Amino acid sequence: MNILKLGKCEYEEALNIQFDLLKKRQNDEIEDTLIIVEHMPVITMGRRADKSNVLVSEEVLNKNGVKLFESNRGGDVTYHGFGQIVGYPIFKLKDSQMSIREFVMNMEEAFIELLKEEYGIHAHRDVENTGVWIGSNKIVAIGLAVKRGVTMHGFAFNVNTNLDHFNLIVPCGIQDKGVTSVKSITGKEEDLKEINDKVIKYFEEVFNKRIKNKNA
């Protein structure tokens, strides 16, 4: 599995990189690749998104320094911003011999294990809603697209994320649940670079793949 770390990157730029790697993976020009990135503040709307789940006008979003972008991923409305680790696995499902649901469950498991082993935080799945939860609050959002058997889009892990920006939307279109972050639970700012490496470690362990190339 290749690792591509983009650092801070606009959502649209990272999306174009995804499309480029997606095509290469479909043609077997590259191996499975995990992109790790931190986005500038942006609200993205998935294929099934309800526009009413964006609670403010674009003018208000602009005043808050938040962009709005329509995406081809699954899921409803979500937020990306500083202090959040976003991962885009460009994986060929046929090669991994996993269904889409199994793939999603593996991603969830990576974060459930990471939170338990590194922070003593007991996270769980929700029977009705994708992602990783602590009580009724989501800490990892997941939304995928699959194109010719290859995945794109992925997960958003709230570490030091500005949770106030989630008040601009109904996160994932779920009215009766909230969001949380590692910082809000531990009470301190976390080292994002260290947690990036932890995410890769647990992702590797759960998917039982060998890290082949790490691009800083």
Stockholm file with secondary structure:
# STOCKHOLM 1.0

chainA/1-216         MNILKLGKCEYEEALNIQFDLLKKRQNDEIEDTLIIVEHMPVITMGRRADKSNVLVSEEVLNKNGVKLFESNRGGDVTYHGFGQIVGYPIFKLKDSQMSIREFVMNMEEAFIELLKEEYGIHAHRDVENTGVWIGSNKIVAIGLAVKRGVTMHGFAFNVNTNLDHFNLIVPCGIQDKGVTSVKSITGKEEDLKEINDKVIKYFEEVFNKRIKNKNA
#=GR chainA/1-216 SS CEEEEEEEECHHHHHHHHHHHHHHHHTTSSCCEEEEEEECSEEEECTTCCGGGBCSCHHHHHHTTCEEEECSSSSSEEEECTTEEEEEEECBHHHHTCCHHHHHHHHHHHHHHHHHHHHCCCCBCCSSSCSEEETTEEEEEEEEEEETTEEEEEEEEESSCCGGGGGGBCGGGCTTCEECCHHHHHSSCCCHHHHHHHHHHHHHHHHTCCCCEEEC
#=GC SS_cons         CEEEEEEEECHHHHHHHHHHHHHHHHTTSSCCEEEEEEECSEEEECTTCCGGGBCSCHHHHHHTTCEEEECSSSSSEEEECTTEEEEEEECBHHHHTCCHHHHHHHHHHHHHHHHHHHHCCCCBCCSSSCSEEETTEEEEEEEEEEETTEEEEEEEEESSCCGGGGGGBCGGGCTTCEECCHHHHHSSCCCHHHHHHHHHHHHHHHHTCCCCEEEC
//
